[in-house]
Amino acid sequence: FFPTRPVAMSVLVRNGKAASPWLTKHDLLHNYSGAYTTARTVSQSSIFEFSMHCQRLVDTGRDVLRRRLEETPELEGRFRKALSFLEPANVRSVLKCECLTAFDYLKSLEQSEQGVHDCEYQVTVLLTSDTAEDEGPGLDVYTYVQALPFVEATVAVEARQAQRSNPTVKDAQWVNDRQHLEEIQRQLGVNEVIMHDDSGSISEGLQTNFFAEIDGVLLTAPDDCVLSGTVRKVVLEVSKANGIPVKLECPNMGDINRWGSCFICSTSRLVKPIHALTSPNFGERRFEKGAGLAHRLEELVLQSVQQHAEPLTE
């Protein structure tokens, strides 16, 4: 799951100033601590579930800063300023400006024929105090925008025993914690690694939420066990609207042969049905294309993308 668009179609904005990226997205998230989120555009000018992304940054940012206060008391002044800044209205206003600045920069690349036209963007935002100066709000805002990565129609995933230490917040620390699992992902050439506990109960993927279907019922981990993603939210909404029963219960790898279908979902992927799931502990299962609820949910979510898009300009 890596970008396939030309490097020219990317920009890094720091506190409202746009430039050709001087850091890769990988380095940005690995080298700095803080709260981050990854969004997608709709028609290049709206953000899918923008409000939810803003609230996630506020909630995670507060959590990170409170921990930093305990760990680094000598920087108390900077962290307290940052906590004061982290109000939903402030974050929303700043992110709108950051995104619009990035989009204007990319449009100028398109006009000079250096970029790719008519593609949607992946927007990754990091709020960090690591590089902030004392006279500012105590936070720097980095916004990395690139063409949305291409994902195959169906995907292969690997299941491994692992867990997040703090699953309900999107802390950049998780990007470093999961590196050994990402290495497994690269070596095996799979789209995602999904995590389960010692009993086989699945929580989520490294970057995705996970659903499995048994006897026409969707199973997915409860809210307090995962980072509840924007697309997961939409999956639950469209399931309810279309009479598809859902249980907030961790699917178990021990039931894999009973699953009618399964899928992962994320901002960049939306819903992606799984055609192959492998595990060193539970073996391998392949799923027929078009079987079960996975493809129906894929279509339902795709149809609802526009109504969940929030324009950045009035």
N, C-alpha and C positions, 0 to 999 in steps of 0.2 A: 504494500500500500504506500506507494511513493509517487510524488508529482511526475507527470510525463510532459508537462508543458515547458516551453523554453524558459530559461532563467530570466529573460528580459521581462517576463510578465510577473514581476514581483517588486515589492516596495516595502521599506521599513520606515515607519513614522515614529519619531520620538518626541513627545510633548508638542505635537503639532507641526513638526518639521519633517518633511518627506525627503527620502534619498534612496538611491540604489542600495540594496541591503549590504551593510558592512558586517553583519552577522548572519549566519544561516538560522533558520527557524530552530533547528536542532541545538545550536550553540546558545541561542537566546534562552530556551527553556532549561538547558542543562547548566548554564553558568550563573544564573541569577535565581534567587528565591523570591517567592511571592505568589499571588493569585493569578490564575490564567483561565482563559476560556477560548474555545474555537467555534466560530460561527460560520454561516454560509450566506451568500447573497441570493436574492431572488430578483431577477431582471436587472441585476447589477446595481440597483439603487435602493433596495430594501434589504433588511436583515431578518432571516428566519428566527422567530421567537427572540427578538432583540431584548425585550424587557426581562426575560428569564436569564439571559446572559448577563445583563447588568446586575441583577440581583445576586447571581452567583458570584460575581466579582466582589460585591459588597460583603457578602457573608463569608466567603473564603478569605478575603483581605483582612477582615476583622479578626478572624481566627488566627491567621498567620502573624499579624502584628501583635496580638496579645501574647503569643508565645515568644516572639522576638523581644518583647518588653522584659520578660522574665529572664531570657538568655543573655541579653545585651543591655543591661540597665544604663550603661554610659551613653546610649543613644536614645534615651527616653524622650527627649524633646522632639526629635525627628519622628519617632513612632507615634507620639501623641498627636502631632500635627496631622500625620497621615490618617489616624483614626478619626479625627475631626472632619477631614475631607471626605471620608468614605460614607457619604450619604447617597441614596439612590439617585436623587436629582442631579447631584454633582457628577456622578459617574456617567449617567445617561448623557448629560450635556457634553462632557469631554469625549466620550466614545463616538458620539455623532460627528463631532469636529474631526476626530482622528480618522474615522472611516471616510468621510467626504474628502479629506485631504489626500488620503491614499487613492481613492477612486479618480480624483482629478489628475494625479500623477500618472496613473496607469492609462488614462484616456490620452494623455499627451504622448505616451509611448506608442499607443495605437495609431495616433494621427501621424507620427513620424515613421510608421510601418515597422517598428521594432517589436511590436507585441502581437498577440493573438486576439482577434476580434470576437465579440459575441460569446464569450465564455463567462461562466459564473466564477466568483471568487471565494476562496477560503480565507477567513479573517481570524487571526490568532492575536489575542490581546494579553499582555502581561503587565500587571501592576507590581512594581518592586520599589523598595526603599534602598536597595543595595547601591544604586548609582545616584540617588537623590542628593541635591545640595541643600545646605541648611536653610537658605533663605526661601526656598520654595514650599510647596504643600507637604513635603515629606515623602512624596511618591513620584516616581517617573512612570509614564505610560508609554509602552512600546506596542505598536500595532504592525504586525507582519501580514501582508496581503499577497497572495499568489493565486494563480489559476487553480480552480478546484481539481484535486487529483482524480484521475480516471480509476474506476473500480469495475471489475467484471460483473456480468449480470448475476452470477451466483459465485459463491466463494467457498474456499476450503479453510478450515480452522483447526487448531490444535488445542487440546484441553490439558492443563497442568494444575497440579496442586500448588496454590499460592493465594495470597490475599493482600488487600490494601490495609495499611495501618489505620487510615482515617478515611473511609470510603465516601462519606457524605460531603467532603469539601474537595475542590479542585486546586490543590496545592502543587506548585512546581516541584516540590520534593518527590512527588510520585513519579515524575518523569525520570529522575535518577534511580529511584527504587526499582523501577521495572526494567532496567537496562538488560539484565540477564535474561529476562523473558523475551525482550525484543530481539536479542541475539538468537534465541531459539526460533523465533518467528522468521528471521532472515535466513537462517540455515535451512529451515524446512520449506521456505517459499510459500508460507500460508498467509492469508490476509489478516488473521487475528489469532491471538491466544486467549482462550477463555479460562477463567480461574475457578477451581472448586476446592472445597475443604477435604479433610481426611476421610469424610464419609461419602464424598462424591457430589455434595450439594454445590451447584453452580451459582456464583454471585454475579459476575460480569466479565467483560473482556478488558484488555488493557486500555482500550479507547472506546469501547462500545458497551451497550446493554444487550442482554441475551434473553431470548424467548424460545420456549419449546412447546409443542402441542401434543397433548395426549387426549385421545377420544373427543376431539373437537373443542377442548378447553386449552387456552393459553396459560402457561406458567411462566412467571418471571419473579426474580428476587424482590422481597419487600423493600419499601423506600429506605428504611434505615440500614440496609445492608449494602447499598450501592450509591454511586453518584447518579442521581436521577436525571438523565439527559433530556434534551429538548425533544428529540424524536421519540424517545420512550414515552414522554408525556402525550404526544400526538397519537402514538400507537394505542395507548389506553383510551384516549378520547374516541377514536374512530371505532375501536372494538365495542365500546359501550353503545355508540350511535347505531351500529350495525348488528347488534344482538349477539356479538361473539363473546362468550363467557371467558373471564380472566380470573385466575387465582394468583394473589401475590404470595407466592410460595416458590422457594428455590427448586428449579428442576434438578433431578438427580441423575448422574451419569449411569447409575445402576439400572435406570429405566430406558436407556437409549434405544433399545430395540422396540419399545412401545411408542416412540415418538412418530407422529405422522409427518412432522416437518419441524424445522427450527430455523431461527434467523438471528442475525445481529443487527443492531441499528445504531447510528450515530449521525451527527450533523453532516459530515462529509459523505457518508454512504447512504443516508436515509435508511430504508429497509433493504437488507441483502439476504436472500435465502441462502442457506448453507447446502452445498451438494456433497461435501465430505467432511467428516469430523473424526479426528484421530486422537488417540490417547495412549500413553505407555501403560496406563493402569487398566483401561477399560476397552481397549481394542479400537476398531474402526467401524464406522457406519456411513453408508452412502445413501443419499436421498434422491428420489426421482424428481426431475425437473417438472414443475407444475403441480406436484403432489401437495396435499394438505393446505393449511391456512397461510403459509409463509408468503406465497405469491399473491394471494388476495390482499393481505395486509400491505404488501409492497405497493400495490395499485391504490389502495385506499389512502395511504399516507401521501403518495405522489399527487393524488387529486386534491389533497388538503393543504399542500405547501403554500399556495398563493394566499389562502385566508389566514395563514399564520405568519405572513410576511409583514413587517412593520417598516413603513417608509421612513427614511432619514431626513427628508425634507417635506415641508407642508405642501 
